[in-house]
Amino acid sequence: MPQFKEYKLQNFGIEPMLELRGSLRILRNEIGLPLVFLIDENHDNSNNCIDKNIEDAKELIVNAEVVLIGVESLAGGKEWSIDDEDYCNNDFNGKFYKLQESNWKNNCTKFADELSIKHKSKIFGVESMGMMEKIEIDALEGNPYFQRDISTHPLNKVRSKHFIQTLFEHYNLLQTAGGNLILNCGRNHNTDIEEWIESGEIDAIAGYRANYLRLNSIVN
């Protein structure tokens, strides 16, 4: 396993020295707020980032009071309707979605799979099945994003909002007395979230006020 770096985060209420394999940047630091670790991931495992992210997440669970881990690789949160291009309000659709949600996953679940061995109760999905299906349909021949860079699809930014909103929806349901969170997703999504932190929009989007750190092991 690659050499780690040591980080002191006592200002965030974390007393142990953290040994992490990625580079860490502080995006917000205020007293008394829960802390979200935004962990960048590349599905092709560039620079063995997934393996490093797994080790970093284990370290954060043990020494940084992480109580929830949201992952892009699994479905979760409110369902989004392709027909309406908005969140579902129909009870039938919502019930149907819940039946499908537990079986949905993307093609890169290694991070969630490894951590679920010992920490399954902390892992939950944040991906929108409806948004992903719409993006995939739009990429088919004859549709607007055929042979185009799919990362530029406008729904990807909406997905970023869905990820952070779903993370805090779970946090509120947990009714925890404290603890910190991890969001593991593609770095473009974490870049969206970082931009909202810098612009001051993040609290209204997330529905919760929190501190944020960004952890990147893709580029050392």
Backbone as CSV, one residue per row, in Angstrom:
resi,resn,N_x,N_y,N_z,CA_x,CA_y,CA_z,C_x,C_y,C_z
1,MET,0.855,-1.193,0.000,0.000,0.000,0.000,0.890,1.240,0.000
2,PRO,0.533,2.292,-0.749,1.411,3.449,-0.889,1.627,4.205,0.417
3,GLN,2.685,4.982,0.466,3.030,5.758,1.641,1.929,6.774,1.945
4,PHE,1.609,6.922,3.210,0.589,7.879,3.614,1.224,9.199,4.029
5,LYS,0.353,10.211,4.147,0.738,11.513,4.672,0.003,11.722,5.991
6,GLU,0.592,12.485,6.889,-0.027,12.752,8.183,-0.704,14.123,8.165
7,TYR,-1.910,14.163,8.733,-2.678,15.407,8.790,-3.190,15.639,10.205
8,LYS,-3.066,16.874,10.674,-3.616,17.284,11.962,-4.919,18.040,11.708
9,LEU,-6.002,17.531,12.272,-7.307,18.167,12.082,-7.976,18.470,13.416
10,GLN,-7.188,18.868,14.407,-7.746,19.180,15.718,-8.751,20.334,15.645
11,ASN,-8.579,21.251,14.686,-9.526,22.362,14.545,-10.920,21.895,14.174
12,PHE,-11.005,20.668,13.669,-12.298,20.076,13.333,-12.789,19.126,14.426
13,GLY,-12.121,19.121,15.553,-12.512,18.244,16.652,-12.004,16.825,16.514
14,ILE,-11.035,16.596,15.621,-10.460,15.267,15.407,-9.090,15.239,16.085
15,GLU,-8.969,14.499,17.182,-7.741,14.517,17.972,-6.621,13.642,17.394
16,PRO,-6.892,12.415,16.938,-5.785,11.589,16.428,-5.173,12.180,15.163
17,MET,-3.904,11.950,14.962,-3.250,12.281,13.692,-3.783,11.332,12.623
18,LEU,-4.220,11.880,11.509,-4.760,11.054,10.431,-3.662,10.678,9.445
19,GLU,-3.641,9.415,9.063,-2.686,8.903,8.087,-3.445,8.597,6.795
20,LEU,-3.307,9.482,5.809,-4.090,9.402,4.583,-3.196,9.300,3.360
21,ARG,-3.686,8.630,2.327,-2.918,8.398,1.111,-3.209,9.420,0.026
22,GLY,-4.189,10.278,0.261,-4.499,11.331,-0.683,-4.112,12.692,-0.152
23,SER,-4.126,13.688,-1.035,-3.884,15.063,-0.612,-5.198,15.666,-0.119
24,LEU,-5.116,16.456,0.947,-6.307,16.966,1.626,-6.336,18.483,1.533
25,ARG,-7.490,19.030,1.131,-7.655,20.485,1.079,-8.859,20.898,1.911
26,ILE,-8.706,21.956,2.701,-9.796,22.485,3.514,-10.633,23.427,2.660
27,LEU,-11.937,23.170,2.582,-12.841,24.022,1.820,-13.681,24.913,2.725
28,ARG,-13.962,24.449,3.933,-14.626,25.283,4.940,-14.244,24.772,6.315
29,ASN,-14.011,25.698,7.234,-13.630,25.340,8.595,-14.290,26.298,9.570
30,GLU,-15.414,25.882,10.149,-16.114,26.664,11.150,-16.341,25.799,12.389
31,ILE,-16.433,26.409,13.524,-16.554,25.686,14.792,-17.943,25.058,14.909
32,GLY,-17.965,23.798,15.357,-19.211,23.148,15.741,-20.049,22.547,14.634
33,LEU,-19.481,22.397,13.431,-20.241,21.829,12.317,-19.768,20.417,12.011
34,PRO,-20.671,19.539,11.532,-20.210,18.232,11.043,-19.310,18.413,9.842
35,LEU,-18.483,17.427,9.596,-17.461,17.511,8.551,-17.742,16.496,7.450
36,VAL,-17.737,16.975,6.206,-17.909,16.105,5.044,-16.560,15.953,4.340
37,PHE,-16.106,14.708,4.205,-14.917,14.405,3.411,-15.373,14.083,1.991
38,LEU,-15.045,14.948,1.048,-15.365,14.717,-0.363,-14.215,13.925,-0.980
39,ILE,-14.443,12.651,-1.263,-13.384,11.781,-1.773,-13.550,11.610,-3.283
40,ASP,-12.563,12.118,-4.032,-12.582,12.017,-5.493,-12.299,10.585,-5.937
41,GLU,-13.017,10.162,-6.996,-12.771,8.825,-7.526,-12.767,8.840,-9.050
42,ASN,-11.931,8.001,-9.620,-11.886,7.768,-11.059,-12.230,6.299,-11.290
43,HIS,-13.261,6.030,-12.106,-13.730,4.656,-12.276,-12.710,3.749,-12.942
44,ASP,-11.747,4.343,-13.638,-10.679,3.539,-14.232,-9.560,3.253,-13.233
45,ASN,-9.736,3.698,-11.990,-8.764,3.460,-10.907,-7.411,4.093,-11.216
46,SER,-7.446,5.292,-11.792,-6.220,6.023,-12.084,-5.379,6.201,-10.826
47,ASN,-4.073,5.876,-10.948,-3.129,6.007,-9.822,-3.572,5.154,-8.623
48,ASN,-4.270,4.040,-8.905,-4.788,3.170,-7.834,-5.630,3.949,-6.834
49,CYS,-6.358,4.940,-7.336,-7.085,5.827,-6.423,-8.148,5.090,-5.620
50,ILE,-8.805,4.099,-6.204,-9.862,3.402,-5.470,-9.277,2.649,-4.284
51,ASP,-8.157,1.980,-4.497,-7.507,1.251,-3.403,-7.078,2.212,-2.296
52,LYS,-6.534,3.361,-2.674,-6.131,4.356,-1.691,-7.342,4.938,-0.973
53,ASN,-8.414,5.178,-1.730,-9.626,5.729,-1.125,-10.224,4.774,-0.099
54,ILE,-10.164,3.495,-0.381,-10.670,2.495,0.581,-9.882,2.569,1.873
55,GLU,-8.555,2.627,1.776,-7.727,2.713,2.976,-7.961,4.019,3.721
56,ASP,-8.121,5.107,2.982,-8.393,6.395,3.629,-9.744,6.371,4.341
57,ALA,-10.745,5.779,3.714,-12.059,5.707,4.347,-12.011,4.887,5.633
58,LYS,-11.271,3.802,5.625,-11.119,2.992,6.841,-10.475,3.812,7.960
59,GLU,-9.467,4.598,7.598,-8.802,5.470,8.570,-9.775,6.503,9.123
60,LEU,-10.605,7.076,8.266,-11.554,8.089,8.701,-12.655,7.502,9.584
61,ILE,-13.067,6.287,9.299,-14.064,5.629,10.140,-13.524,5.426,11.554
62,VAL,-12.293,4.984,11.645,-11.695,4.669,12.944,-11.321,5.928,13.720
63,ASN,-10.731,6.913,13.027,-10.117,8.041,13.737,-10.770,9.398,13.503
64,ALA,-11.781,9.475,12.642,-12.411,10.767,12.372,-13.926,10.732,12.566
65,GLU,-14.410,9.752,13.310,-15.833,9.692,13.695,-16.781,9.728,12.499
66,VAL,-16.433,9.047,11.416,-17.327,8.982,10.255,-18.469,8.013,10.551
67,VAL,-19.693,8.502,10.410,-20.868,7.680,10.710,-21.667,7.296,9.467
68,LEU,-21.448,7.997,8.335,-22.169,7.709,7.095,-21.237,7.867,5.902
69,ILE,-21.424,6.992,4.902,-20.630,7.058,3.680,-21.577,6.956,2.483
70,GLY,-21.731,8.053,1.762,-22.548,8.060,0.560,-21.702,7.718,-0.656
71,VAL,-22.213,6.828,-1.518,-21.438,6.370,-2.674,-22.232,6.543,-3.970
72,GLU,-21.535,7.028,-4.991,-22.141,7.203,-6.312,-22.479,5.869,-6.954
73,SER,-21.811,4.807,-6.561,-21.954,3.514,-7.233,-23.277,2.817,-6.955
74,LEU,-24.043,3.292,-5.965,-25.330,2.687,-5.617,-26.432,3.741,-5.693
75,ALA,-27.664,3.297,-5.959,-28.793,4.224,-6.076,-29.300,4.642,-4.713
76,GLY,-29.825,5.853,-4.646,-30.410,6.329,-3.405,-31.015,7.709,-3.562
77,GLY,-31.830,8.084,-2.595,-32.466,9.398,-2.613,-33.788,9.391,-3.355
78,LYS,-34.341,10.567,-3.548,-35.628,10.714,-4.210,-35.523,10.297,-5.681
79,GLU,-36.585,9.692,-6.179,-36.560,9.263,-7.578,-36.917,10.419,-8.506
80,TRP,-36.219,10.431,-9.622,-36.381,11.458,-10.653,-37.016,10.829,-11.874
81,SER,-38.097,11.435,-12.366,-38.870,10.871,-13.471,-38.347,11.339,-14.822
82,ILE,-38.087,10.388,-15.715,-37.665,10.723,-17.077,-38.790,11.442,-17.812
83,ASP,-40.021,11.006,-17.595,-41.167,11.603,-18.302,-41.359,13.065,-17.910
84,ASP,-41.279,13.344,-16.610,-41.519,14.710,-16.122,-40.247,15.534,-16.024
85,GLU,-39.085,14.854,-16.105,-37.791,15.490,-15.887,-37.795,16.296,-14.585
86,ASP,-38.279,15.624,-13.550,-38.339,16.220,-12.213,-38.520,15.083,-11.215
87,TYR,-38.419,15.409,-9.920,-38.607,14.391,-8.900,-40.049,13.909,-8.866
88,CYS,-40.237,12.629,-8.583,-41.558,12.006,-8.586,-42.374,12.452,-7.375
89,ASN,-43.638,12.762,-7.631,-44.582,13.016,-6.546,-45.632,11.914,-6.464
90,ASN,-45.631,11.019,-7.448,-46.614,9.954,-7.526,-46.229,8.802,-6.600
91,ASP,-47.133,8.407,-5.706,-46.835,7.348,-4.733,-46.511,6.031,-5.416
92,PHE,-47.220,5.698,-6.509,-46.965,4.436,-7.200,-45.545,4.415,-7.742
93,ASN,-45.140,5.511,-8.386,-43.787,5.581,-8.918,-42.754,5.467,-7.805
94,GLY,-43.034,6.125,-6.683,-42.112,6.071,-5.557,-41.949,4.672,-5.016
95,LYS,-43.042,3.924,-4.905,-42.985,2.548,-4.406,-42.249,1.647,-5.398
96,PHE,-42.519,1.854,-6.687,-41.831,1.065,-7.713,-40.332,1.334,-7.657
97,TYR,-39.956,2.604,-7.485,-38.543,2.969,-7.401,-37.867,2.269,-6.237
98,LYS,-38.523,2.246,-5.087,-37.920,1.633,-3.904,-37.663,0.142,-4.122
99,LEU,-38.529,-0.502,-4.919,-38.315,-1.915,-5.232,-37.074,-2.107,-6.097
100,GLN,-36.808,-1.142,-6.981,-35.674,-1.245,-7.895,-34.363,-0.752,-7.286
101,GLU,-34.473,0.154,-6.331,-33.299,0.855,-5.815,-32.232,-0.074,-5.243
102,SER,-32.675,-1.076,-4.473,-31.709,-1.934,-3.784,-30.882,-2.783,-4.751
103,ASN,-31.354,-2.954,-5.990,-30.634,-3.787,-6.957,-29.796,-2.975,-7.939
104,TRP,-29.932,-1.638,-7.932,-29.240,-0.819,-8.924,-27.813,-0.531,-8.475
105,LYS,-26.873,-0.647,-9.393,-25.480,-0.276,-9.136,-24.822,0.040,-10.461
106,ASN,-23.756,0.834,-10.417,-23.030,1.085,-11.652,-21.945,0.034,-11.835
107,ASN,-21.015,0.257,-12.741,-20.019,-0.775,-13.054,-18.727,-0.611,-12.256
108,CYS,-18.764,0.194,-11.191,-17.560,0.405,-10.383,-17.944,0.478,-8.908
109,THR,-18.130,-0.684,-8.292,-18.612,-0.741,-6.904,-17.527,-1.172,-5.915
110,LYS,-16.277,-1.197,-6.337,-15.211,-1.730,-5.478,-15.131,-1.005,-4.144
111,PHE,-15.213,0.327,-4.160,-15.133,1.098,-2.919,-16.236,0.669,-1.954
112,ALA,-17.475,0.646,-2.430,-18.603,0.254,-1.579,-18.506,-1.203,-1.150
113,ASP,-18.111,-2.078,-2.061,-18.027,-3.506,-1.749,-17.005,-3.782,-0.651
114,GLU,-15.837,-3.180,-0.772,-14.777,-3.422,0.212,-15.166,-2.903,1.589
115,LEU,-15.716,-1.704,1.641,-16.068,-1.123,2.936,-17.278,-1.808,3.558
116,SER,-18.139,-2.384,2.729,-19.330,-3.062,3.252,-19.001,-4.343,4.017
117,ILE,-17.808,-4.869,3.823,-17.426,-6.105,4.525,-17.508,-5.906,6.040
118,LYS,-17.024,-4.758,6.518,-17.042,-4.498,7.966,-17.923,-3.314,8.353
119,HIS,-18.331,-2.514,7.371,-19.039,-1.277,7.703,-20.311,-1.119,6.876
120,LYS,-21.017,-2.197,6.632,-22.182,-2.160,5.746,-23.239,-1.171,6.209
121,SER,-23.423,-1.045,7.510,-24.467,-0.159,8.026,-24.194,1.308,7.740
122,LYS,-22.954,1.652,7.407,-22.599,3.039,7.123,-22.735,3.389,5.644
123,ILE,-22.835,2.389,4.774,-22.808,2.601,3.325,-24.220,2.768,2.769
124,PHE,-24.425,3.791,1.931,-25.710,3.936,1.249,-25.493,4.643,-0.081
125,GLY,-26.434,4.441,-0.993,-26.305,5.007,-2.323,-26.818,6.429,-2.419
126,VAL,-26.226,7.201,-3.335,-26.673,8.577,-3.565,-26.986,8.846,-5.041
127,GLU,-26.892,7.819,-5.886,-27.115,8.015,-7.319,-28.608,8.055,-7.654
128,SER,-28.947,8.850,-8.666,-30.315,8.912,-9.180,-30.443,7.994,-10.391
129,MET,-31.245,6.948,-10.264,-31.453,6.032,-11.385,-32.086,6.752,-12.573
130,GLY,-33.071,7.621,-12.291,-33.763,8.312,-13.369,-32.854,9.222,-14.160
131,MET,-32.027,9.993,-13.459,-31.104,10.893,-14.158,-30.097,10.110,-14.985
132,MET,-29.582,9.017,-14.421,-28.625,8.205,-15.162,-29.265,7.602,-16.412
133,GLU,-30.501,7.150,-16.286,-31.181,6.561,-17.443,-31.388,7.609,-18.531
134,LYS,-31.750,8.821,-18.140,-31.948,9.902,-19.111,-30.640,10.228,-19.840
135,ILE,-29.535,10.294,-19.098,-28.228,10.571,-19.707,-27.861,9.465,-20.698
136,GLU,-28.094,8.204,-20.307,-27.772,7.074,-21.178,-28.632,7.086,-22.443
137,ILE,-29.912,7.433,-22.310,-30.797,7.523,-23.481,-30.323,8.633,-24.417
138,ASP,-29.942,9.760,-23.848,-29.505,10.896,-24.662,-28.206,10.605,-25.410
139,ALA,-27.452,9.599,-24.956,-26.184,9.245,-25.604,-26.361,8.243,-26.740
140,LEU,-27.588,7.737,-26.932,-27.836,6.779,-28.002,-27.860,7.479,-29.361
141,GLU,-27.616,6.705,-30.410,-27.607,7.257,-31.768,-28.935,7.929,-32.082
142,GLY,-28.840,9.116,-32.643,-30.034,9.876,-32.991,-30.492,10.820,-31.911
143,ASN,-29.863,10.758,-30.737,-30.240,11.618,-29.618,-29.179,12.695,-29.385
144,PRO,-29.506,13.722,-28.587,-28.658,14.929,-28.526,-27.204,14.712,-28.135
145,TYR,-26.897,13.689,-27.320,-25.523,13.516,-26.848,-24.815,12.314,-27.475
146,PHE,-25.323,11.865,-28.617,-24.658,10.781,-29.334,-23.274,11.244,-29.802
147,GLN,-22.245,10.468,-29.419,-20.848,10.738,-29.774,-20.358,12.100,-29.264
148,ARG,-20.980,12.595,-28.214,-20.512,13.822,-27.551,-19.944,13.466,-26.185
149,ASP,-19.182,14.381,-25.607,-18.633,14.186,-24.272,-19.777,14.175,-23.264
150,ILE,-20.076,13.008,-22.721,-21.235,12.857,-21.843,-21.072,13.633,-20.545
151,SER,-19.824,13.961,-20.182,-19.605,14.712,-18.941,-20.173,16.120,-19.019
152,THR,-20.445,16.607,-20.251,-21.003,17.947,-20.413,-22.530,17.968,-20.346
153,HIS,-23.144,16.811,-20.185,-24.613,16.767,-20.099,-25.070,17.564,-18.877
154,PRO,-26.045,18.459,-19.027,-26.468,19.321,-17.907,-26.994,18.565,-16.694
155,LEU,-27.468,17.342,-16.894,-27.968,16.581,-15.751,-26.852,16.152,-14.800
156,ASN,-25.606,16.189,-15.249,-24.517,15.810,-14.345,-24.384,16.788,-13.181
157,LYS,-24.602,18.055,-13.428,-24.578,19.031,-12.339,-25.783,18.830,-11.414
158,VAL,-26.916,18.460,-11.977,-28.094,18.157,-11.162,-27.827,16.925,-10.296
159,ARG,-27.117,15.959,-10.864,-26.728,14.777,-10.087,-25.843,15.169,-8.901
160,SER,-24.935,16.114,-9.112,-24.080,16.574,-8.010,-24.936,17.103,-6.859
161,LYS,-25.973,17.861,-7.190,-26.895,18.357,-6.160,-27.604,17.196,-5.483
162,HIS,-28.029,16.234,-6.283,-28.720,15.063,-5.744,-27.818,14.326,-4.751
163,PHE,-26.540,14.193,-5.066,-25.607,13.473,-4.194,-25.525,14.127,-2.815
164,ILE,-25.282,15.430,-2.778,-25.082,16.101,-1.491,-26.398,16.218,-0.730
165,GLN,-27.499,16.392,-1.438,-28.805,16.437,-0.772,-29.154,15.087,-0.156
166,THR,-28.898,14.009,-0.900,-29.192,12.671,-0.399,-28.316,12.335,0.798
167,LEU,-27.055,12.768,0.776,-26.155,12.539,1.903,-26.750,13.104,3.191
168,PHE,-27.235,14.329,3.145,-27.756,14.948,4.363,-29.173,14.489,4.702
169,GLU,-29.921,14.026,3.722,-31.217,13.399,4.033,-30.998,12.175,4.905
170,HIS,-29.993,11.362,4.585,-29.661,10.192,5.406,-29.136,10.616,6.770
171,TYR,-28.329,11.648,6.792,-27.772,12.137,8.057,-28.892,12.581,9.002
172,ASN,-29.892,13.269,8.462,-31.025,13.698,9.277,-31.846,12.515,9.774
173,LEU,-32.019,11.509,8.930,-32.774,10.319,9.327,-32.063,9.550,10.434
174,LEU,-30.738,9.610,10.420,-29.962,8.895,11.432,-30.170,9.467,12.815
175,GLN,-30.520,10.756,12.895,-30.721,11.444,14.171,-29.529,11.206,15.101
176,THR,-28.351,11.327,14.532,-27.139,11.105,15.293,-26.823,12.291,16.194
177,ALA,-26.153,12.008,17.289,-25.715,13.080,18.190,-24.480,13.783,17.647
178,GLY,-23.949,13.317,16.560,-22.755,13.910,15.972,-22.154,12.965,14.969
179,GLY,-20.938,13.228,14.603,-20.249,12.377,13.645,-20.090,13.051,12.300
180,ASN,-19.170,12.530,11.518,-18.818,13.106,10.229,-19.234,12.203,9.078
181,LEU,-19.074,12.699,7.852,-19.604,12.014,6.682,-18.562,11.935,5.575
182,ILE,-18.749,10.958,4.694,-17.949,10.823,3.473,-18.901,10.825,2.278
183,LEU,-18.512,11.545,1.229,-19.168,11.415,-0.068,-18.111,10.964,-1.065
184,ASN,-18.294,9.770,-1.616,-17.357,9.195,-2.580,-17.991,9.258,-3.967
185,CYS,-17.412,10.079,-4.861,-17.982,10.224,-6.197,-16.926,10.774,-7.150
186,GLY,-17.287,10.865,-8.417,-16.369,11.381,-9.420,-15.935,12.800,-9.109
187,ARG,-14.711,13.142,-9.486,-14.177,14.444,-9.078,-14.896,15.608,-9.738
188,ASN,-15.524,15.407,-10.907,-16.308,16.495,-11.494,-17.457,16.889,-10.578
189,HIS,-18.066,15.904,-9.924,-19.157,16.191,-8.994,-18.638,16.926,-7.762
190,ASN,-17.493,16.495,-7.252,-16.920,17.200,-6.102,-16.462,18.604,-6.481
191,THR,-16.069,18.795,-7.733,-15.730,20.138,-8.193,-16.967,21.030,-8.213
192,ASP,-18.105,20.476,-8.628,-19.365,21.235,-8.549,-19.639,21.666,-7.114
193,ILE,-19.508,20.715,-6.188,-19.783,21.008,-4.783,-18.806,22.054,-4.251
194,GLU,-17.537,21.940,-4.637,-16.548,22.933,-4.208,-16.915,24.323,-4.733
195,GLU,-17.390,24.411,-5.962,-17.796,25.706,-6.513,-18.957,26.292,-5.717
196,TRP,-19.895,25.434,-5.282,-21.028,25.923,-4.489,-20.592,26.354,-3.091
197,ILE,-19.573,25.709,-2.561,-19.019,26.140,-1.275,-18.407,27.532,-1.428
198,GLU,-17.623,27.731,-2.483,-16.962,29.013,-2.718,-17.964,30.128,-2.990
199,SER,-19.071,29.801,-3.661,-20.076,30.823,-3.996,-21.035,31.099,-2.848
200,GLY,-21.017,30.223,-1.816,-21.938,30.377,-0.695,-23.291,29.730,-0.918
201,GLU,-23.458,28.992,-2.023,-24.748,28.359,-2.335,-24.950,27.021,-1.640
202,ILE,-23.880,26.425,-1.124,-23.927,25.020,-0.709,-24.949,24.741,0.388
203,ASP,-25.114,25.636,1.351,-26.026,25.346,2.461,-27.471,25.240,1.989
204,ALA,-27.863,26.125,1.079,-29.222,26.065,0.535,-29.421,24.814,-0.311
205,ILE,-28.386,24.408,-1.033,-28.479,23.199,-1.864,-28.537,21.948,-1.002
206,ALA,-27.628,21.852,-0.034,-27.540,20.653,0.808,-28.645,20.589,1.852
207,GLY,-29.184,21.745,2.210,-30.180,21.767,3.283,-29.571,21.581,4.651
208,TYR,-28.262,21.824,4.747,-27.541,21.600,6.012,-26.244,22.409,5.952
209,ARG,-25.846,22.925,7.103,-24.585,23.657,7.172,-23.501,22.737,7.714
210,ALA,-22.405,22.634,6.985,-21.346,21.695,7.359,-19.998,22.245,6.922
211,ASN,-18.947,21.648,7.462,-17.590,21.877,6.986,-17.260,20.872,5.892
212,TYR,-16.299,21.215,5.035,-15.947,20.343,3.919,-14.433,20.262,3.757
213,LEU,-13.943,19.033,3.538,-12.569,18.775,3.140,-12.610,17.938,1.867
214,ARG,-11.650,18.167,0.986,-11.602,17.383,-0.267,-10.341,16.541,-0.286
215,LEU,-10.545,15.237,-0.530,-9.460,14.262,-0.486,-9.257,13.674,-1.877
216,ASN,-8.040,13.834,-2.423,-7.767,13.400,-3.787,-6.497,12.547,-3.823
217,SER,-6.653,11.309,-4.244,-5.489,10.413,-4.418,-5.279,10.075,-5.888
218,ILE,-6.036,10.717,-6.785,-5.868,10.464,-8.213,-4.565,11.084,-8.694
219,VAL,-4.301,12.311,-8.235,-3.069,13.007,-8.591,-2.332,13.314,-7.299
220,ASN,-1.125,12.843,-7.158,-0.328,13.120,-5.960,0.575,14.328,-6.175
